[in-house]
Amino acid sequence: MKKNEPEKSKTGKGFQPIRIVLDLAFSEMDTLHRDENFGIDHKKGLAQLDSVLFEAGRSRFSIISVPIRPGETTDLGGSITAELSIKFNRKIGYFSMQASSTYYSKIMLSAVSKLDYSMMQSGKVPEEQWPRLSVSAGNIADADIYIDDTRLQSIATIRKSIRELVKDSDIDLIVIDNLQYISNDSKYRMKEHGYKKTCQSLMDLSIELNVSILLLSQFSGGYDPDRIEVANDCESLPFVQNYGHIADAELCLIPRTQDSEDRLFNLYVYYNREGPTGTIRLRQSLDGGSFKTNYIY
C-alpha cells in the first residue's frame, strides 16, 4: 500500500462480507492516525502537494482541473513547481505548451520572491526589492528544473521526451501544461475519447517509469462555488466527467469570491473513490501571477 493513501478494497471482485471491508476501514484509519505527515494543513499551502504526489517513493498520476482563464494553468503550475523544487529539492520536468518559458520563469520568480507578477511585467519593481529578486533567481537557477515550451505536442512526442528526460536526469515529477494543448489522434471524433486515451497513456507511463506525472487541465461550464463542498466526489463534477472517469482525476481548483486585492481559491484534494483528504486554500492577485497560500477566510 502506498504511504498516505487509503488501502484499496477489492472492488469488482464480487460480494464481500461487511466485516472484511470494515477491517480495511479501521486499518486505514489507524495507519493515517499514526502518520504525522498525513492530512492537509491550510498553513502549508501548496507544500501539501508533495505528500500527495510522492508517497513512500511511489509514482502517482494526478490531474488538476483549473477554470478557463488565460494563463491560469501556467500560473498554478509555476507556483507548484517553485514550491516543490525549492522546498523539497524535487527534480522537475515541465511541458509549458500554453505559455512561453519566459512567462513561466517569471511566475516562478514571483512565487519564490513573493513579489507581484504585475510589478515584474510592468518594470515597476521598487529599487529596494531587486536584492530579493536576485536571491530568488539564484535559488531557482540552482534547482533541477527543465522546461520544454514547444507548443501543441502529440502524446507520442511527450512520452518520448519524458523517457529521455527521466533517463538522463533522474526526474521526480513531470508537469504537463496542459491537456487541451496535447494534439489528439483525429480518429477520435469526440474530445472526451481523446482525453481519456491521453490520460490513460500518461498514467501507464507514470507506472512504467516510476515517475509522478501531474497533468493540468482547463474546464468550462457553469458551477456554483458555494455549492461545491469537500464532501463531494470530484469525479461527479460535470467538467471532470470529460476525462472518462480516469482513476486519478483528483484535484479541482475552484474560484471563490475575491477581496479588494486578491482572488480566492479552494484546491480540493481527493483520493477518488476513497473520499476527500482536504482543501488547500490559495489566493492570487487580481492582476494574475503566482498562487500564494491563504488560510484566513
Protein Blocks (a to p, Z undefined) as FASTA:
>chain_A
ZZhiacdddehiapadfklmmmmmmmmmmmmmmmmkgccdfklmmmlmmmmmmgghiacd
ddddddddehklmmmmmmmmmmmmmmnopacddddfkbcfklmmmmmmmmmnopafklmm
nopacfklmmmmmmmmmmmmmpccdddfbehiafklmmmmmmmmmmmnopabdcdddfkl
pccdfklmblklmmmmmmmmmmmmmmmnopacddddddeddddfklpcfkbcfklpmklm
mnoopaklcbccddddddfkbccddddddehjnopfbdcdddddfkgpjddddfbZZ
